[in-house]
Amino acid sequence: MINFSQNPYNPKPASDKQIKKAESQLNMVQPHAHKTLLKQTNGCSVGGDVLIYGTEYIAERNATWEVHHYANGYVAIGDDGGGQVFLMRQTEEEKRVWIVDAGVMDPQHAELVTENLLEWVSGGCIVE
């Protein structure tokens, strides 16, 4: 895992209380891999291109992207700042991350970014 404490711009780890509050706002249980990441850093920017949402913003971003309507069964965990959104299925055991254009927001048009969120973040969040 990346040592997030070395970057002063990344927030401190999320508490269980913050994660539960975000889950309540989203009306869902987040994937375990995403919760593990949040316990390392409550949101982060990796490489200047990838933003992973923290507990403070994840519900608002999912509402803004209308994920519940256009990608029901998924949660937006971040974006690339250029109109592409990172999605994970709303299952506790999910590790995979998908990318989809925010203008489409249809999982049928999403492309697999990684089979493992934590390995992807550890590797610098490379999007090919």
N, C-alpha and C positions, 0 to 999 in steps of 0.2 A: 504494500500500500504506500502511496505517496505520503511523505511526512508533511502534512498540512500546516503544522506549527511553524515551519520555516517561512511560510508566506504570511506576512502580517495582514494582508487583505482578505484572507479566507477566515470565515467565522469560526468560533470555538465549536466543539462537538455539541450536537443536539442531546438534550436530556430525554429520558423516556417520557416524561410529561409533555415535552414539546412535540414529540413524535405522535403520542396519543391524541393530542389536540389537533394536529394536522390531519390525522386519520379520521377524527370525528368531523372536521370541516369538509373533508372529501367524501365522507360516508363510506369508507372502505378501509381495508387493511392493506398497507403498502407491502410490496415484496420485501422479504427478509434481506435480500442483498442490498436494496436501497436503504433500509433502516440501518444496516451495518455501516454503510457509507456515511449516513447522517450522523452516526455516533463517532465518526472520525472527524467530520467537518459538517457543520449545519449549512450546507450549500457551498459551492466553490466555483471558481473560474479556473479552467485548466488550459494552459497554452494560449490564453487570450481568445480562443475560438469557441470553446464549449463552456456553457454555464449550466451547472447542476443546481436545481432549485433547492433551497433550504425550507425548513418547516414554516417559516414566516410567509413565504411567497407561493408555495406549491398549490394551495387551494385557489388562490387568486389567478394564477397562471392557467390552471386547468379550467376555471370558469371563463377566462378570457378566450382561450383557444376552443371553448365549447367541446371539450374532449368527451364529456358524458353523452353528448348528442351525436357527434360525428365519429367517435372512436370508442363507443361503449365497450366496457370491459378492459380498458387500458387506462393508464395514468401517465400524464406528461411529467417527466422527471427533469427536463432541461431543454435547452435549445442551443443553436449555433450562432445566434445573433444575426443570421441572414435569412430567416424565414423557414428554417427546418426545425422540427420538434423531435425530441427523443422520447419514445414511448416504451413502457413496459406493460405486460399484461397484469391485470389485477389478481394475481394469485400469489400466495405467500412464498411458494417455492420458485417463482420466476427469477431467472438470472439474465435472460436475453434482453437486449436493447435494440429497438427498431428506430429508424429515422423516416419521417414523412414530411412532406411540404405542408406548411401551415394552411395554405390556401386549399388544400385537398382534404387533409386530416382524415383520410380513410385508410384503415389498416391494410386493406387490399392493395394499396399503392405504396405501402411502407417497405423499406429495405432493411434487412438485418445488418446491424452495425457490429454486434458482438454476441457471442454465446454466453459471455460472463461479464456482468457489469463491473465487478471489483477488479478483474484482470484488465479490463479496458481502461479503467481509471488509472490503475497502477502503471499502465503502458503509455499514459499521456493522452488518452482520449482521441486517438487517431481516427479520423473519418476519411475513408477512401472514396 
